[in-house]
Amino acid sequence: GLPLIGRRDTELVLTGWELDALALHQATGVASLALPRGATCLPPALLPYLEQFKRITLWLGEDLRSWEAAKLFARKLSLKRCSLVRPGDLQPRPLEALNQGLNLTKTLRAPLPASHKSIVSFRQLREEGFGELVNTEQVAGIKWSRFPELNKLLKGHRRGELTIFTGPTGSGKTTFISEYALDLCTQGVCTLWGSFEINNIRLAKIMLTQFAGQRLEDQLELYDEWADRFEDLPLYFMTFHGQQNIK
């Protein structure tokens, strides 16, 4: 059926037998081709002939072997551009469907997508998996310089992760998280504080003291020096404080 395909055709139905291709063309007028060796073989030499098509529907046969072949061929042809007609009593091979008076156009309007937006195979993940093995340190995230034990537990601060620290009032959550954030800030990690319980002035004072590693109340002449260095950190504070409207 290849000589009947026009250069401008972008959609194609791929079948397993010549009579199926003829039945499709007769009933629907769509561009259709028959695989030269039947429904279970797609020779690599044929792939260049199929490059012009943006959408390919595989309607190969009515048995399980043809169905498995269709899924395999879709992977060869690119899952994103392929759709499948699942075999069944209401969707037999095209010639049989034509003989039974079934609506072939209706069948072609609702094929199954070969790929599912929520499901991937290892074939699609293979290269990314190799990249994670090669770049183990980068994948582990940014490690804390002050907390080696935390590195063992969390492997570092990683993009896309949420870590929750819990504890009773006065147990040191804010003190620890301040150190935690400062450690990352000094390594260039952009940090945003949303502290609804402690106002920003008090929080900044705690963090500045931790950053300086000394009580600045006793050495006020050093305040500007440490404040200038602290100001250069990629650190920001939300202005929300106390109870807030949900919106």
C-alpha positions as CSV (number, residue, x, y, z in Angstrom):
1,G,0.0,0.0,0.0
2,L,3.0,2.4,0.1
3,P,2.5,3.8,-3.4
4,L,-1.0,5.0,-2.3
5,I,0.5,7.2,0.5
6,G,0.8,10.9,-0.3
7,R,3.8,13.0,0.8
8,R,1.5,15.2,2.9
9,D,-0.2,12.4,4.8
10,T,0.6,12.8,8.5
11,E,-1.8,10.1,9.9
12,L,-1.6,6.4,9.2
13,V,-3.2,3.1,10.2
14,L,-0.8,0.2,10.3
15,T,-2.4,-3.3,9.7
16,G,-1.1,-6.8,9.5
17,W,-2.7,-7.9,6.2
18,E,-3.3,-6.4,2.8
19,L,-7.1,-7.0,2.9
20,D,-7.3,-5.2,6.3
21,A,-5.6,-2.1,4.7
22,L,-8.0,-2.2,1.8
23,A,-11.0,-2.6,4.1
24,L,-9.8,0.5,6.1
25,H,-9.3,2.5,3.0
26,Q,-12.6,1.5,1.5
27,A,-14.6,2.2,4.7
28,T,-12.8,5.3,6.0
29,G,-10.6,6.7,3.3
30,V,-7.7,7.0,5.8
31,A,-4.1,6.3,4.8
32,S,-3.4,2.7,5.7
33,L,-0.5,0.2,5.2
34,A,-0.1,-3.5,5.6
35,L,3.1,-5.0,7.1
36,P,4.8,-7.1,4.5
37,R,5.5,-10.1,6.8
38,G,2.3,-10.1,8.8
39,A,1.2,-8.7,12.1
40,T,4.1,-10.0,14.2
41,C,7.1,-8.5,12.3
42,L,8.2,-4.9,11.8
43,P,11.6,-5.0,10.0
44,P,13.9,-2.1,10.9
45,A,14.3,-1.4,7.2
46,L,10.7,-0.1,7.1
47,L,11.1,2.5,9.8
48,P,12.4,5.3,7.5
49,Y,9.2,5.0,5.5
50,L,7.1,5.8,8.6
51,E,9.0,8.9,9.7
52,Q,6.7,11.3,8.0
53,F,3.7,10.3,10.1
54,K,2.9,12.3,13.3
55,R,0.2,9.9,14.4
56,I,0.2,6.1,13.8
57,T,-2.7,3.8,14.8
58,L,-1.8,0.1,15.1
59,W,-4.7,-2.2,14.3
60,L,-3.0,-5.4,13.7
61,G,-5.2,-8.3,14.6
62,E,-7.7,-10.0,17.0
63,D,-5.4,-12.3,19.0
64,L,-3.1,-11.8,22.0
65,R,0.0,-12.3,19.8
66,S,-1.0,-9.4,17.6
67,W,-1.8,-7.2,20.6
68,E,1.6,-7.9,22.2
69,A,3.2,-7.1,18.8
70,A,1.4,-3.8,18.6
71,K,2.7,-2.7,21.9
72,L,6.2,-3.7,20.9
73,F,6.0,-1.9,17.6
74,A,4.7,1.3,19.3
75,R,7.9,1.4,21.4
76,K,10.0,1.1,18.1
77,L,7.9,3.9,16.4
78,S,7.8,6.2,19.5
79,L,5.1,5.8,22.1
80,K,4.1,9.5,21.9
81,R,2.8,9.2,18.3
82,C,1.2,5.8,18.5
83,S,-2.3,4.6,19.4
84,L,-3.5,1.0,19.6
85,V,-6.8,-0.7,18.8
86,R,-7.3,-3.4,21.4
87,P,-8.6,-6.7,20.0
88,G,-12.1,-7.7,21.1
89,D,-15.5,-8.8,19.9
90,L,-16.5,-5.2,19.2
91,Q,-13.1,-4.5,17.6
92,P,-12.1,-7.4,15.4
93,R,-9.5,-6.9,12.6
94,P,-10.6,-4.3,10.0
95,L,-11.7,-6.8,7.3
96,E,-13.9,-8.7,9.7
97,A,-15.3,-5.4,11.1
98,L,-16.2,-4.3,7.6
99,N,-17.9,-7.6,6.9
100,Q,-19.9,-7.3,10.2
101,G,-21.1,-3.8,9.3
102,L,-19.3,-2.2,12.2
103,N,-18.4,1.5,12.1
104,L,-14.6,1.6,11.5
105,T,-14.4,5.3,11.7
106,K,-15.8,5.2,15.2
107,T,-13.2,2.7,16.2
108,L,-10.4,4.9,14.9
109,R,-11.7,7.9,16.8
110,A,-11.1,6.2,20.2
111,P,-7.9,4.1,20.1
112,L,-5.8,3.6,23.3
113,P,-2.8,5.8,23.6
114,A,0.4,3.7,23.5
115,S,1.9,5.8,26.3
116,H,0.2,6.8,29.6
117,K,1.0,10.1,31.2
118,S,1.1,8.5,34.6
119,I,3.1,5.4,33.7
120,V,6.6,5.0,32.4
121,S,8.8,2.0,31.7
122,F,12.4,1.5,32.7
123,R,13.4,2.0,29.1
124,Q,12.3,5.7,29.6
125,L,14.2,5.9,32.9
126,R,17.3,4.1,31.9
127,E,19.5,7.1,31.0
128,E,18.5,9.1,34.0
129,G,19.2,6.2,36.2
130,F,22.7,5.9,34.8
131,G,23.1,9.7,35.4
132,E,22.2,9.3,39.1
133,L,24.8,6.5,39.5
134,V,27.5,8.6,37.8
135,N,26.8,11.7,39.8
136,T,26.1,10.2,43.2
137,E,27.4,13.2,45.1
138,Q,25.4,15.7,43.2
139,V,22.2,13.6,43.6
140,A,22.8,13.4,47.3
141,G,22.4,17.1,47.6
142,I,24.3,19.8,49.5
143,K,25.8,18.5,52.7
144,W,25.9,20.4,55.9
145,S,29.4,21.4,57.1
146,R,28.3,21.6,60.8
147,F,26.2,18.4,61.0
148,P,28.0,15.3,59.8
149,E,25.5,13.0,61.6
150,L,22.7,14.7,59.7
151,N,24.4,14.0,56.4
152,K,24.4,10.3,57.2
153,L,20.7,10.5,57.9
154,L,19.4,12.8,55.2
155,K,22.3,12.5,52.7
156,G,22.2,16.3,52.2
157,H,19.7,19.0,51.4
158,R,18.0,17.9,48.2
159,R,15.7,19.7,45.7
160,G,12.1,18.6,45.9
161,E,12.2,17.2,49.4
162,L,10.3,18.3,52.5
163,T,11.8,17.7,55.9
164,I,9.7,18.2,59.0
165,F,11.2,18.7,62.5
166,T,8.9,18.3,65.4
167,G,9.2,18.7,69.2
168,P,7.6,20.4,72.2
169,T,7.9,24.1,73.0
170,G,11.4,25.0,74.1
171,S,13.1,21.9,72.8
172,G,15.3,23.9,70.4
173,K,13.6,23.6,67.1
174,T,14.1,27.2,66.1
175,T,17.7,27.3,67.3
176,F,18.5,24.1,65.4
177,I,16.7,25.1,62.2
178,S,18.5,28.5,62.3
179,E,21.9,26.7,62.4
180,Y,20.6,24.3,59.7
181,A,19.6,27.2,57.4
182,L,22.8,29.2,58.1
183,D,24.9,26.2,57.2
184,L,23.2,26.0,53.8
185,C,23.1,29.8,53.3
186,T,26.8,30.1,53.6
187,Q,27.1,27.5,50.8
188,G,24.8,29.6,48.5
189,V,21.4,27.9,49.1
190,C,18.7,30.5,48.8
191,T,16.6,30.4,52.0
192,L,13.2,31.8,52.8
193,W,12.0,32.0,56.4
194,G,8.3,31.9,57.2
195,S,8.2,32.1,61.0
196,F,4.6,32.7,62.2
197,E,5.5,32.4,65.9
198,I,8.8,34.5,66.2
199,N,8.9,37.9,64.8
200,N,11.6,38.6,62.2
201,I,13.7,41.0,64.3
202,R,14.1,38.4,67.0
203,L,14.8,35.7,64.5
204,A,17.4,37.7,62.7
205,K,19.1,38.5,66.0
206,I,19.3,34.8,66.8
207,M,20.7,33.9,63.4
208,L,23.2,36.8,63.4
209,T,24.5,35.7,66.8
210,Q,24.8,32.1,65.5
211,F,26.5,33.4,62.4
212,A,29.0,35.4,64.4
213,G,29.6,32.6,66.9
214,Q,29.7,35.1,69.8
215,R,27.5,37.4,71.9
216,L,27.4,40.7,70.0
217,E,25.7,42.4,73.0
218,D,29.1,42.5,74.7
219,Q,30.9,43.7,71.5
220,L,28.7,46.2,69.8
221,E,31.6,47.6,67.9
222,L,31.6,44.4,65.8
223,Y,28.0,44.6,64.9
224,D,28.3,46.4,61.6
225,E,31.1,44.1,60.5
226,W,29.1,40.9,61.1
227,A,25.9,42.5,59.9
228,D,27.6,43.4,56.5
229,R,28.7,39.8,56.1
230,F,25.3,38.4,57.2
231,E,23.5,40.8,54.7
232,D,25.3,39.1,51.8
233,L,23.7,35.7,52.6
234,P,20.9,34.6,50.2
235,L,18.5,34.8,53.2
236,Y,14.9,36.3,53.2
237,F,12.1,36.6,55.6
238,M,8.3,36.6,55.1
239,T,6.4,39.4,56.7
240,F,3.6,37.3,58.0
241,H,3.4,36.8,61.8
242,G,0.8,35.3,64.0
243,Q,-2.6,34.0,62.9
244,Q,-3.3,34.6,59.2
245,N,-6.3,34.4,57.0
246,I,-6.3,31.1,54.9
247,K,-6.5,33.1,51.6
